[in-house]
Amino acid sequence: MSGNLKVGVIGVRGIANTHFPGWRDSPHTEVVALADVDPDVLAAKGADLGIGKLYQDPYALIADPDIAIVDICTPNMYHAPLAIAALGAGKHVLCEKPLAPTPREIEQMIEARDRSGKLLMTAQHFRFDGAARAMKAQIDAGRLGQVYHARSWMLRRSGAPTRPTFIEKKHSGGGPCIDIGVHILDLTLWMMGHPKPVAVSGVTQDRLRRLPGAFSNWGGPIPASWDVEEFAAAFVRFDTGATLVLEVSWLLNHPKTHGEDMQMWLYGDKGGAHWPANVLLQTDNATRQHMDVQLQNKEGGEPHALECMAFADAVAAGKPSPVPAEQSLDVIRILDALYRSATEGREVRLD
Ligand SMILES: NC(=O)c1ccc[n+]([C@@H]2O[C@H](COP(=O)([O-])OP(=O)(O)OC[C@H]3O[C@@H](n4cnc5c(N)ncnc54)[C@H](O)[C@@H]3O)[C@@H](O)[C@H]2O)c1
């Protein structure tokens, strides 16, 4: 279906391919233009999708007066300049995660959003996962009570994306913290109801990739240009008194040779919960019963497509961004504090 909101997508090689079905299936949107600095990628995707407006210069796409929504799917370091330019040109912006690798850049994006009056959303697709939506509905209904502790991790045994745009800080802004930490941290903060982070104690490690013959199942030999962490852990305190233990890694002697181990445990005074198993754990003191409740996943579709459709719905209805940039700012403030804590060897306060 083609809609009234014309979409231009910037950076069309990888993750953008999970966005196109959402723009196609939304009743509000139609992709009319693509941009990519790689002319071969651009030409191939244009031919594949039958799109004629192809820009090698992303700022030419941003200047295109037909376009209402700019979808940014470039490597991390280009998110902020492109988003700020697009908002300045009066476009709504959906931007891949991380919104930007540093708090300062996100603050500038928020300022640009507020000047323009347009929507800015981070593409945190795990919020649109059917299991996550089912659990969030239970938490919002009070089934866990006050969540006072969480444990979250996203760990890969041999899953480092070895391209320069992920493993060189000048392109990515960081390693697994910035690449996959944002996923599990955003999901956890969303489930916890976005308490304000006040202190972070963190550590980073860089060991396995230095061993002779080190490799990644996601890209082969480890390139010499790698200059980001391979593992990080943090203990986070929130203004509510709640706490979080976070672990992320691309390379770790941890089960799962392929894919990744991504889990979240939430502990509240009325119940606990595990994602993605989607089990609620509750205790009835009167009958001395422990009850494990298996939730049914919400149906609805593929999460990346759903995030695009949710953004289109919000733009069309004049509603707020489904993933507000302020929430992404808190995610990056925590990760930035984790890096500082690891360097300084002490807890870093955020309040
Ligand atoms: N949500 C997810 O699950 C998920 C998964 C993978 C990647 N990502 C995010 O998506 C973004 C892109 O990652 P990817 O894996 O698709 O990378 P990719 O390298 O496969 O694709 C990026 C494309 O952007 C183009 N590009 C680079 N700089 C550009 C610029 N300044 N202007 C226009 N085009 C430019 C490249 O030529 C390339 O075609 C990253 O921010 C990454 O964190 C998200």
The ligand as an SDF file (V2000), in Angstrom:
LIG
                    3D

 44 48  0  0  0  0  0  0  0  0999 V2000
   18.4310   -2.8920   15.1540 N   0  0  0  0  0  0  0  0  0  0  0  0
   19.2690   -3.8670   14.8490 C   0  0  0  0  0  0  0  0  0  0  0  0
   19.0290   -5.0330   15.1340 O   0  0  0  0  0  0  0  0  0  0  0  0
   20.5240   -3.5230   14.1040 C   0  0  0  0  0  0  0  0  0  0  0  0
   21.2780   -4.5460   13.5120 C   0  0  0  0  0  0  0  0  0  0  0  0
   22.4040   -4.2030   12.7830 C   0  0  0  0  0  0  0  0  0  0  0  0
   22.7810   -2.8710   12.6720 C   0  0  0  0  0  0  0  0  0  0  0  0
   22.0480   -1.9050   13.2900 N   0  0  0  0  0  0  0  0  0  0  0  0
   22.4440   -0.4890   13.2080 C   0  0  0  0  0  0  0  0  0  0  0  0
   22.2390   -0.0530   11.8750 O   0  0  0  0  0  0  0  0  0  0  0  0
   23.2680    0.8450   11.5010 C   0  0  0  0  0  0  0  0  0  0  0  0
   23.8980    0.3400   10.2130 C   0  0  0  0  0  0  0  0  0  0  0  0
   24.4220   -0.9400   10.4310 O   0  0  0  0  0  0  0  0  0  0  0  0
   24.4430   -2.0040    9.2230 P   0  0  0  0  0  0  0  0  0  0  0  0
   24.7760   -3.3070    9.8370 O   0  0  0  0  0  0  0  0  0  0  0  0
   23.1970   -1.9000    8.4090 O   0  0  0  0  0  0  0  0  0  0  0  0
   25.6880   -1.4630    8.4020 O   0  0  0  0  0  0  0  0  0  0  0  0
   26.0590   -1.7160    6.8750 P   0  0  0  0  0  0  0  0  0  0  0  0
   27.5000   -1.3810    6.7660 O   0  0  0  0  0  0  0  0  0  0  0  0
   25.5920   -3.0580    6.4320 O   0  0  0  0  0  0  0  0  0  0  0  0
   25.1950   -0.6370    6.0650 O   0  0  0  0  0  0  0  0  0  0  0  0
   25.4130    0.7240    6.2330 C   0  0  0  0  0  0  0  0  0  0  0  0
   25.2800    1.4050    4.8820 C   0  0  0  0  0  0  0  0  0  0  0  0
   25.4350    2.8070    5.1140 O   0  0  0  0  0  0  0  0  0  0  0  0
   26.2280    3.3390    4.0600 C   0  0  0  0  0  0  0  0  0  0  0  0
   26.8190    4.5830    4.5580 N   0  0  0  0  0  0  0  0  0  0  0  0
   27.9000    4.7290    5.3690 C   0  0  0  0  0  0  0  0  0  0  0  0
   28.0890    6.0270    5.6600 N   0  0  0  0  0  0  0  0  0  0  0  0
   27.1050    6.7050    5.0250 C   0  0  0  0  0  0  0  0  0  0  0  0
   26.7710    8.0810    4.9620 C   0  0  0  0  0  0  0  0  0  0  0  0
   27.4510    9.0160    5.6300 N   0  0  0  0  0  0  0  0  0  0  0  0
   25.7130    8.4330    4.2040 N   0  0  0  0  0  0  0  0  0  0  0  0
   25.0080    7.4960    3.5150 C   0  0  0  0  0  0  0  0  0  0  0  0
   25.2820    6.1860    3.5520 N   0  0  0  0  0  0  0  0  0  0  0  0
   26.3120    5.7990    4.3180 C   0  0  0  0  0  0  0  0  0  0  0  0
   27.2110    2.2560    3.7260 C   0  0  0  0  0  0  0  0  0  0  0  0
   27.7460    2.4140    2.4140 O   0  0  0  0  0  0  0  0  0  0  0  0
   26.3530    1.0080    3.8690 C   0  0  0  0  0  0  0  0  0  0  0  0
   25.7400    0.6580    2.6410 O   0  0  0  0  0  0  0  0  0  0  0  0
   24.2360    0.9310   12.6740 C   0  0  0  0  0  0  0  0  0  0  0  0
   23.9500    2.0950   13.4110 O   0  0  0  0  0  0  0  0  0  0  0  0
   23.9180   -0.2910   13.4990 C   0  0  0  0  0  0  0  0  0  0  0  0
   24.1160   -0.0880   14.8910 O   0  0  0  0  0  0  0  0  0  0  0  0
   20.9190   -2.2000   13.9750 C   0  0  0  0  0  0  0  0  0  0  0  0
  1  2  1  0
  2  3  2  0
  2  4  1  0
  4  5  1  0
  4 44  2  0
  5  6  2  0
  6  7  1  0
  7  8  2  0
  8  9  1  0
  8 44  1  0
  9 10  1  0
  9 42  1  0
 10 11  1  0
 11 12  1  0
 11 40  1  0
 12 13  1  0
 13 14  1  0
 14 15  2  0
 14 16  1  0
 14 17  1  0
 17 18  1  0
 18 19  2  0
 18 20  1  0
 18 21  1  0
 21 22  1  0
 22 23  1  0
 23 24  1  0
 23 38  1  0
 24 25  1  0
 25 26  1  0
 25 36  1  0
 26 27  1  0
 26 35  1  0
 27 28  2  0
 28 29  1  0
 29 30  1  0
 29 35  2  0
 30 31  1  0
 30 32  2  0
 32 33  1  0
 33 34  2  0
 34 35  1  0
 36 37  1  0
 36 38  1  0
 38 39  1  0
 40 41  1  0
 40 42  1  0
 42 43  1  0
M  CHG  2   8   1  16  -1
M  END
$$$$
